[in-house]
């Protein structure tokens, strides 16, 4: 009968190899941030191309410029969209006591 500690050591070596391979795969398979053009941003946001240019001109939308071309990050555009969300009536009524108490303190 073989030594159980030798068996455990072999299994540990195999696990170490699997972990190292997994770490290498995670690094090489990391998704790149998707970069889109003005037309892509127009389709993604459901806005006309001139509207996109207007938002860029007012610096109201996150963008990148390389030479004469404009680029947008889908991740940043999604965050920009979410930043404009309105609070629901339930959220406002939950915060009402806080604002009422703050007004009384003035």
N, C-alpha and C positions, 0 to 999 in steps of 0.2 A: 504494500500500500504506500502511496506517495505521501510526502510531507504536506499537510494542509497549509502550512505557511508559504511553501513554494507556490502552491496553487493561488493563494491570495495575492502574492507578489506579481504573478503573471497577469492576473485579472487587473491589478492596479496599473501595471504597465500598459495594458490594452486601453484602459479608461483614460490614461494620460494622453495617449496617441489620439483617441477620439476627441477629447476636449481640445487639443491643439488644432486638429483638422477643422473642428467646428468654429473655433475662433478665427482661423484664416478665412473660412468661407463667409463668415459674417462680415468681415472687413471688406472682402472683395465684392460681396453682393449688396453692399449698402446702396440704397436707392439714391440717385442723384436728384437734386432739386430740378423740377421741370421749369424750363425757361421758355416763354412764348413771345411772339411778336405782337404788334399792334392788332393785327387781324385776329390772332388767337385770343388776345385780351378782349376784343370786341365780342367774339363768340362766347367766351367764358362768362363775361359779365352781362351778356345780352344787351349791349349798348352799341350805338352806331360808332363807326371809326372816328368821325369828327368829334363826337362827345368824348372819346378817349383822349384825343389830342387836346381838347379843352381842359380836361382834368389834369393832364400833364402840364399844360401851360400854367395853370393855377397852382401846380404842385399839390394837388388834392389827392393824388393817387401815387402809390409807390412804384417807381420805375427805375430803370438803368439805361444809360445811354453809352453806346460804343460807336464812336464816329458820328455818323448821321442817323444811325438806326436806334430805335427804341426797343427795349426788351422789358419783360415783366416776369416776375416770379409768381407762379400759381399759389404757392404757399403764402406769400405776402399779400396777394390779392384777396385770398380767402380771409386772412386776418383783417384786412381793411374792410371787407364786407361785414364781418362779425362785429367790428368796432362801432358800426352804425346801427346796431340793433336797439330797438326801443324796449323799455321796460313794460311788463304787462300790468294790468290793473291790480292784480293780486299782489305783485311785488311792490307796487306803489302804496297800497293800503297797509302792507306789512311794515313799511318804512315810515309811514305817516306819524306814528307816535314820536319817533326820534326827531323828525323835523319840527313837530309841534313843541317839544321840550326845548329844542335849540332856539326857537323863536322866542319862547318865554324868558330865556336866560339873557336876552339882549336888553 
